Amino acid sequence: MKLSAPVHRLKRQARLMSRREELPLHAALDRVAAEQGFARWSLLAAKAAGASRASRLLARLEPGELLLIGARPGQGKTLLALELAVEAMRQGRPAAFFTLEYAEREVAGRLRALGVEAAAFAGLFTCDCSDAISADHVMAVLAAAPPGMLAVIDYLQLLDQQRDKPDLMNQIRTLRAFARERGLTLVFIAQIDRSYDPALKPLPDLDDVRLPNPLDLSLFSKACFLNEGEFRLDAIN
């Protein structure tokens, strides 16, 4: 969807609306976003920044790395992960999206929101919505994956929800070793704890990642955090 004006002009419109109508700025921003066809400002900002942001982020990821993408709901973490997959495929690299959250038609809808049809990347894109997704399942599907492939796991906290699956720590250790051995880039979408308060810090960090089960976050190479259209990439190790 094309915006009626550049983001900085839309933001100025929201500021003027906030003063004129005595609205909180976040409410004015959301109203401006709604006029542009977005449910909230954060989604508009993420969409506007998406392509360049994803290409910059992808350029900083090396084969064998594990990236964590963390944000509260509605902040664009799934769209960013899909943008990374699209950018990889535009470079001729295959990509996969493993999701325990969405149906395949919903993933296709998310891609269309990015202006992309999955069919345009036939042979490069794999969408796996199996209820059996776990480290073993991912490795089985990617058994013949070439070096340089990018795979997204949606999302981290669901990997060990089923009691018959190994604990989360062991799954991430296994996937880390697999990625390094095969030269793959693995991207994990992660939930942020509800206790995160953007009034105290503009972006979440590792301390805010929701961990219902123990996990050593140093197993990840990098972490990307999003909030209200802003994002930051941190090196972990």
RORO-198050 format. One record per residue (C-alpha): residue number from 1; x, y, z. Coordinates in Angstrom, 3 decimals. Layout:
RORO-198050
pos = NUM	X = X	Y = Y	Z = Z
...
This chain:
RORO-198050
pos = 1	X = 0.000	Y = 0.000	Z = 0.000
pos = 2	X = 1.372	Y = 3.405	Z = -1.039
pos = 3	X = 1.340	Y = 6.111	Z = 1.614
pos = 4	X = -0.290	Y = 9.455	Z = 0.796
pos = 5	X = 2.774	Y = 11.302	Z = 2.114
pos = 6	X = 6.272	Y = 10.495	Z = 3.438
pos = 7	X = 6.413	Y = 9.162	Z = 6.990
pos = 8	X = 7.918	Y = 12.344	Z = 8.416
pos = 9	X = 5.004	Y = 14.382	Z = 7.030
pos = 10	X = 2.461	Y = 11.928	Z = 8.418
pos = 11	X = 4.178	Y = 12.134	Z = 11.789
pos = 12	X = 3.927	Y = 15.930	Z = 11.656
pos = 13	X = 0.206	Y = 15.629	Z = 10.854
pos = 14	X = -0.190	Y = 13.464	Z = 13.952
pos = 15	X = 1.645	Y = 15.981	Z = 16.144
pos = 16	X = -0.578	Y = 18.815	Z = 14.895
pos = 17	X = -3.678	Y = 16.668	Z = 15.449
pos = 18	X = -2.491	Y = 15.842	Z = 18.950
pos = 19	X = -2.187	Y = 19.525	Z = 19.848
pos = 20	X = -5.345	Y = 20.613	Z = 18.069
pos = 21	X = -7.601	Y = 17.921	Z = 19.493
pos = 22	X = -5.755	Y = 17.431	Z = 22.789
pos = 23	X = -5.119	Y = 13.767	Z = 22.020
pos = 24	X = -2.222	Y = 11.695	Z = 23.330
pos = 25	X = 0.394	Y = 11.543	Z = 20.586
pos = 26	X = 0.158	Y = 7.761	Z = 20.278
pos = 27	X = -3.607	Y = 8.035	Z = 19.663
pos = 28	X = -3.062	Y = 10.687	Z = 16.993
pos = 29	X = -0.406	Y = 8.540	Z = 15.328
pos = 30	X = -2.754	Y = 5.554	Z = 15.284
pos = 31	X = -5.517	Y = 7.708	Z = 13.762
pos = 32	X = -3.208	Y = 8.887	Z = 10.987
pos = 33	X = -2.147	Y = 5.272	Z = 10.411
pos = 34	X = -5.810	Y = 4.211	Z = 10.145
pos = 35	X = -6.328	Y = 6.826	Z = 7.436
pos = 36	X = -3.507	Y = 5.128	Z = 5.533
pos = 37	X = -5.054	Y = 1.670	Z = 5.941
pos = 38	X = -3.009	Y = 0.412	Z = 8.905
pos = 39	X = -4.371	Y = -0.770	Z = 12.253
pos = 40	X = -1.741	Y = 1.176	Z = 14.215
pos = 41	X = 1.214	Y = 3.489	Z = 13.689
pos = 42	X = 3.829	Y = 0.854	Z = 14.483
pos = 43	X = 2.663	Y = -1.249	Z = 11.523
pos = 44	X = 2.756	Y = 1.735	Z = 9.170
pos = 45	X = 6.275	Y = 2.619	Z = 10.328
pos = 46	X = 7.441	Y = -0.983	Z = 10.027
pos = 47	X = 6.017	Y = -1.244	Z = 6.511
pos = 48	X = 7.610	Y = 2.031	Z = 5.429
pos = 49	X = 11.013	Y = 1.011	Z = 6.772
pos = 50	X = 10.702	Y = -2.651	Z = 5.853
pos = 51	X = 12.624	Y = -3.245	Z = 2.640
pos = 52	X = 15.673	Y = -1.149	Z = 3.470
pos = 53	X = 15.660	Y = -2.347	Z = 7.065
pos = 54	X = 15.528	Y = -6.010	Z = 6.056
pos = 55	X = 18.274	Y = -5.622	Z = 3.458
pos = 56	X = 20.531	Y = -3.863	Z = 5.975
pos = 57	X = 19.842	Y = -6.513	Z = 8.576
pos = 58	X = 20.402	Y = -9.403	Z = 6.169
pos = 59	X = 23.754	Y = -7.924	Z = 5.163
pos = 60	X = 24.897	Y = -8.211	Z = 8.785
pos = 61	X = 23.983	Y = -11.898	Z = 9.124
pos = 62	X = 26.523	Y = -14.582	Z = 8.363
pos = 63	X = 25.847	Y = -18.232	Z = 7.496
pos = 64	X = 25.749	Y = -20.297	Z = 10.675
pos = 65	X = 24.278	Y = -17.507	Z = 12.804
pos = 66	X = 21.133	Y = -17.576	Z = 14.935
pos = 67	X = 19.143	Y = -14.331	Z = 15.062
pos = 68	X = 16.479	Y = -13.551	Z = 17.658
pos = 69	X = 13.737	Y = -11.056	Z = 16.682
pos = 70	X = 11.808	Y = -9.843	Z = 19.719
pos = 71	X = 8.851	Y = -7.471	Z = 20.106
pos = 72	X = 5.478	Y = -7.161	Z = 21.781
pos = 73	X = 2.424	Y = -8.165	Z = 19.671
pos = 74	X = 1.593	Y = -5.869	Z = 16.794
pos = 75	X = 5.074	Y = -4.384	Z = 16.426
pos = 76	X = 5.960	Y = -6.091	Z = 13.134
pos = 77	X = 8.326	Y = -8.877	Z = 14.178
pos = 78	X = 6.672	Y = -11.468	Z = 11.908
pos = 79	X = 6.683	Y = -9.060	Z = 8.964
pos = 80	X = 10.374	Y = -8.316	Z = 9.530
pos = 81	X = 11.194	Y = -12.036	Z = 9.591
pos = 82	X = 9.274	Y = -12.524	Z = 6.336
pos = 83	X = 11.001	Y = -9.474	Z = 4.826
pos = 84	X = 14.330	Y = -11.130	Z = 5.621
pos = 85	X = 13.162	Y = -14.283	Z = 3.849
pos = 86	X = 12.033	Y = -12.252	Z = 0.824
pos = 87	X = 15.335	Y = -10.352	Z = 0.686
pos = 88	X = 17.237	Y = -13.644	Z = 0.823
pos = 89	X = 15.154	Y = -15.063	Z = -2.040
pos = 90	X = 15.703	Y = -11.927	Z = -4.104
pos = 91	X = 19.390	Y = -12.760	Z = -3.819
pos = 92	X = 18.651	Y = -16.241	Z = -5.141
pos = 93	X = 18.908	Y = -17.909	Z = -1.734
pos = 94	X = 16.203	Y = -20.364	Z = -0.634
pos = 95	X = 14.157	Y = -19.540	Z = 2.460
pos = 96	X = 11.792	Y = -21.403	Z = 4.752
pos = 97	X = 9.140	Y = -20.268	Z = 7.216
pos = 98	X = 8.292	Y = -22.724	Z = 9.996
pos = 99	X = 5.268	Y = -21.586	Z = 11.968
pos = 100	X = 3.306	Y = -22.970	Z = 14.879
pos = 101	X = 1.213	Y = -19.792	Z = 14.883
pos = 102	X = -0.236	Y = -19.346	Z = 11.371
pos = 103	X = -1.931	Y = -21.363	Z = 8.647
pos = 104	X = -0.377	Y = -21.363	Z = 5.184
pos = 105	X = -3.073	Y = -19.036	Z = 3.798
pos = 106	X = -2.263	Y = -16.545	Z = 6.575
pos = 107	X = 1.428	Y = -16.642	Z = 5.699
pos = 108	X = 0.493	Y = -15.980	Z = 2.061
pos = 109	X = -1.585	Y = -13.032	Z = 3.264
pos = 110	X = 1.359	Y = -11.650	Z = 5.232
pos = 111	X = 3.529	Y = -11.908	Z = 2.128
pos = 112	X = 0.892	Y = -10.070	Z = 0.084
pos = 113	X = 0.978	Y = -7.296	Z = 2.684
pos = 114	X = 4.625	Y = -6.945	Z = 1.676
pos = 115	X = 3.642	Y = -6.840	Z = -1.985
pos = 116	X = 4.915	Y = -10.364	Z = -2.615
pos = 117	X = 3.229	Y = -13.486	Z = -3.995
pos = 118	X = 4.730	Y = -16.750	Z = -2.752
pos = 119	X = 4.343	Y = -18.196	Z = -6.269
pos = 120	X = 6.875	Y = -15.650	Z = -7.519
pos = 121	X = 9.527	Y = -17.557	Z = -5.565
pos = 122	X = 8.496	Y = -21.060	Z = -6.593
pos = 123	X = 11.284	Y = -23.476	Z = -5.776
pos = 124	X = 12.870	Y = -21.067	Z = -3.315
pos = 125	X = 10.206	Y = -20.729	Z = -0.606
pos = 126	X = 9.059	Y = -23.409	Z = 1.838
pos = 127	X = 6.173	Y = -22.785	Z = 4.240
pos = 128	X = 5.778	Y = -25.417	Z = 6.958
pos = 129	X = 2.786	Y = -25.158	Z = 9.313
pos = 130	X = 3.096	Y = -28.615	Z = 10.854
pos = 131	X = 2.105	Y = -29.121	Z = 14.486
pos = 132	X = 5.242	Y = -31.278	Z = 14.787
pos = 133	X = 7.684	Y = -28.385	Z = 14.386
pos = 134	X = 10.692	Y = -28.855	Z = 16.651
pos = 135	X = 14.462	Y = -28.961	Z = 16.212
pos = 136	X = 14.301	Y = -32.503	Z = 14.833
pos = 137	X = 11.518	Y = -31.564	Z = 12.413
pos = 138	X = 13.347	Y = -28.464	Z = 11.164
pos = 139	X = 16.555	Y = -30.440	Z = 10.605
pos = 140	X = 14.679	Y = -33.175	Z = 8.745
pos = 141	X = 13.023	Y = -30.661	Z = 6.407
pos = 142	X = 16.322	Y = -28.830	Z = 5.851
pos = 143	X = 18.404	Y = -31.983	Z = 5.472
pos = 144	X = 19.290	Y = -31.130	Z = 1.866
pos = 145	X = 19.328	Y = -27.338	Z = 2.306
pos = 146	X = 22.237	Y = -25.611	Z = 0.567
pos = 147	X = 24.617	Y = -23.293	Z = 2.455
pos = 148	X = 23.260	Y = -19.760	Z = 2.645
pos = 149	X = 19.636	Y = -20.759	Z = 3.139
pos = 150	X = 17.633	Y = -18.669	Z = 5.609
pos = 151	X = 14.958	Y = -20.270	Z = 7.782
pos = 152	X = 12.523	Y = -18.571	Z = 10.152
pos = 153	X = 11.055	Y = -20.340	Z = 13.205
pos = 154	X = 7.797	Y = -18.825	Z = 14.474
pos = 155	X = 8.045	Y = -18.783	Z = 17.310
pos = 156	X = 10.697	Y = -19.589	Z = 19.918
pos = 157	X = 8.468	Y = -20.097	Z = 22.968
pos = 158	X = 6.280	Y = -22.693	Z = 21.244
pos = 159	X = 9.097	Y = -25.083	Z = 20.367
pos = 160	X = 8.866	Y = -27.086	Z = 23.585
pos = 161	X = 5.212	Y = -26.564	Z = 24.386
pos = 162	X = 4.501	Y = -30.221	Z = 23.705
pos = 163	X = 5.783	Y = -32.503	Z = 26.455
pos = 164	X = 7.119	Y = -35.100	Z = 24.027
pos = 165	X = 9.605	Y = -32.550	Z = 22.604
pos = 166	X = 13.085	Y = -31.966	Z = 24.076
pos = 167	X = 13.455	Y = -28.954	Z = 26.335
pos = 168	X = 14.013	Y = -25.578	Z = 24.703
pos = 169	X = 17.685	Y = -25.294	Z = 25.711
pos = 170	X = 18.576	Y = -28.593	Z = 24.052
pos = 171	X = 16.604	Y = -27.763	Z = 20.910
pos = 172	X = 18.383	Y = -24.439	Z = 20.433
pos = 173	X = 21.779	Y = -26.018	Z = 21.086
pos = 174	X = 20.993	Y = -28.683	Z = 18.474
pos = 175	X = 19.806	Y = -26.128	Z = 15.917
pos = 176	X = 22.862	Y = -23.935	Z = 16.569
pos = 177	X = 25.204	Y = -26.828	Z = 15.834
pos = 178	X = 23.170	Y = -27.752	Z = 12.747
pos = 179	X = 23.208	Y = -24.183	Z = 11.398
pos = 180	X = 26.962	Y = -23.886	Z = 11.872
pos = 181	X = 27.682	Y = -27.255	Z = 10.287
pos = 182	X = 25.457	Y = -26.570	Z = 7.253
pos = 183	X = 26.071	Y = -22.843	Z = 6.818
pos = 184	X = 22.428	Y = -21.861	Z = 7.372
pos = 185	X = 20.998	Y = -18.710	Z = 8.920
pos = 186	X = 18.216	Y = -19.362	Z = 11.442
pos = 187	X = 15.863	Y = -16.587	Z = 12.556
pos = 188	X = 13.725	Y = -17.058	Z = 15.677
pos = 189	X = 10.697	Y = -14.867	Z = 16.376
pos = 190	X = 10.377	Y = -14.347	Z = 20.130
pos = 191	X = 7.756	Y = -12.993	Z = 22.491
pos = 192	X = 8.564	Y = -10.145	Z = 24.861
pos = 193	X = 7.303	Y = -10.263	Z = 28.438
pos = 194	X = 4.233	Y = -8.212	Z = 29.297
pos = 195	X = 6.229	Y = -6.502	Z = 32.036
pos = 196	X = 8.214	Y = -4.608	Z = 29.376
pos = 197	X = 7.403	Y = -0.903	Z = 29.716
pos = 198	X = 8.269	Y = 1.330	Z = 26.723
pos = 199	X = 7.987	Y = 4.349	Z = 29.014
pos = 200	X = 11.097	Y = 3.101	Z = 30.840
pos = 201	X = 13.126	Y = 2.129	Z = 27.761
pos = 202	X = 12.189	Y = 2.684	Z = 24.111
pos = 203	X = 13.146	Y = -0.813	Z = 22.977
pos = 204	X = 13.110	Y = -4.171	Z = 24.770
pos = 205	X = 16.303	Y = -6.149	Z = 25.262
pos = 206	X = 17.403	Y = -9.654	Z = 26.232
pos = 207	X = 16.145	Y = -9.172	Z = 29.784
pos = 208	X = 12.619	Y = -8.763	Z = 28.402
pos = 209	X = 12.467	Y = -11.973	Z = 26.349
pos = 210	X = 9.705	Y = -14.163	Z = 27.755
pos = 211	X = 11.219	Y = -17.440	Z = 28.949
pos = 212	X = 8.710	Y = -19.855	Z = 30.463
pos = 213	X = 11.495	Y = -22.471	Z = 30.348
pos = 214	X = 15.245	Y = -21.997	Z = 30.888
pos = 215	X = 17.264	Y = -20.867	Z = 27.878
pos = 216	X = 20.791	Y = -19.488	Z = 27.575
pos = 217	X = 20.283	Y = -16.557	Z = 25.201
pos = 218	X = 24.023	Y = -16.445	Z = 24.477
pos = 219	X = 23.329	Y = -19.368	Z = 22.132
pos = 220	X = 22.084	Y = -16.724	Z = 19.682
pos = 221	X = 24.562	Y = -14.683	Z = 17.655
pos = 222	X = 22.486	Y = -11.519	Z = 17.363
pos = 223	X = 19.196	Y = -10.080	Z = 18.597
pos = 224	X = 16.926	Y = -7.547	Z = 16.934
pos = 225	X = 14.303	Y = -5.707	Z = 18.998
pos = 226	X = 11.400	Y = -3.630	Z = 17.696
pos = 227	X = 8.954	Y = -1.128	Z = 19.127
pos = 228	X = 6.823	Y = 1.603	Z = 17.545
pos = 229	X = 8.603	Y = 1.395	Z = 14.198
pos = 230	X = 12.100	Y = 1.586	Z = 15.715
pos = 231	X = 14.553	Y = -1.302	Z = 15.805
pos = 232	X = 17.998	Y = -2.137	Z = 17.131
pos = 233	X = 20.372	Y = -4.975	Z = 16.301
pos = 234	X = 22.623	Y = -6.218	Z = 19.108
pos = 235	X = 25.522	Y = -8.657	Z = 18.824
pos = 236	X = 25.307	Y = -11.284	Z = 21.554
pos = 237	X = 28.494	Y = -13.170	Z = 20.872
